[in-house]
């Protein structure tokens, strides 16, 4: 919204905040680093002392940015809780979640002050408190406890049946002890154990949850390399459009068989950017993905502009035609759409879709024959940082060459994400051939893959890539397939398997045991383990009023 002087809220899965200064109206954003899980109460706070702009999560510093300037307070927009309101009081979106115990203070607060008071009601008459909205169900309104700024419920807002408990002590915390992720377990049983801390009690109810990874958890993503010659009947006088139509039809027809969760187009959608006739063929082919009965928004997909999609043709030109057919307007309202760098263009964009509980982010860059600009790279990095638990994929037209080296643009992209633990794959076309490279930086591995079949007969004969993910094995098997030929290619460059981290993906967890625990530890025995399998587990720790969940751990059996 225009002239929103200050705001705090979700930026993806993490907390983000921003303010405009009085000097030039400049924005000063800061983004958290820790994912905030849905379905749990968490305390979030921001504080600015004129130099440090800080985000706190559950009483601990989560992120910090240097900022200068005085935050503005002259906006005519209303103060909103759970939504941003414009100057007429109309909400622009709403929080998908619950809020409780909202407080605004007159001064910057320290980490110690926030941690000490987050589970307590403020003292009556505290001179530093500017406003407090308890949002208690018994009140029935959004009244200010100070009596100055009572709020009004809008848009179907309702009170949660259970709010966050105050003045009842500190919630427990817990950490999985064993077995940890990547451990191997021998024999038909193992002992699950957690440690927990509760400042108010030495006893707690610990519930263990387990799931076994099975083949039915497998899922796929389809990658469409350069489709340019399928759209260009003038190239050699032959109409190859059937290959493009067959590709997207096969995806829809085999969505259940292969459990296809998303599609990535590597660019060079058309052969001549200025020709509307070619774009209309591409439009028809990709629309097949958008009209799937029972699937809101259709099959999720992301695209990027290749050099042939640009105008002037085959140069580092503009993206007018690309955005005419595959710009933001085409994707508006689709649930998987994340956003774009420029807002009104899809030159750099990202989409998100889920597979078995794991979110995938595919971030696409338009073609460039040079290293990408610093602001674009910084934006891309910030998107992946907002979703630290998501599986990140970088898509662009030119990343890896047939020699296995990075293109200048590809090198700049890799250098931007190589230290981000949630970015695992890069994919591109542009260069005729197949190639892959694997790079490891400080223990984190990123695999980049080239696939482009345009140099083959009939403009590529419909060859495309199927990425088949196996959570059971933490593996990705890449296969090359042509729906029109109904044929797989099985040489070492066309079909291969690599290791990937798929922790967090799988079916439903089952409750294993409830343990009345004391002394700071809890254990439960998991029997019936089968050899050569993968299992995930986590535990919840509950005292009289609070519940805390550990992160899932995945282990394997010998």
BELSULLIN-V985830 format. One line per field, one symbol per residue. burial: + if it has 16 or more other ideal C-beta (glycine too) atoms within 10 Angstrom, else -. Layout:
burial: ???
//
This chain:
burial: ---+++---++++++++++++------+-+++-+++----+-++++++----+++++++-+++---+-+-++--+-++-+-+++++-----------++++-+-+---+---+++-+++--+------+-++++++-----+++++----+--+--+-+---++-+--++++-+-++-+-----+----+-+++++-+-----++++++++++---+++++++++++++++++------++-++++++-+++--+--++++++++++++++++-+--++-+++-++-+++------+++++++++++++++-+---+-+-+++-++++-++----++++++---+++++++++-++-+++++++++++---+---++-+++-+++++++++++++++++++----++-++-+++-++--+-++++++++++++++++------+-+++++++++---+++-+++++++++++++-+++++++++---------+++-+-+++++++-----++-+-+----+-+-+--+---+++++++++++--+-+++-++++++-
//
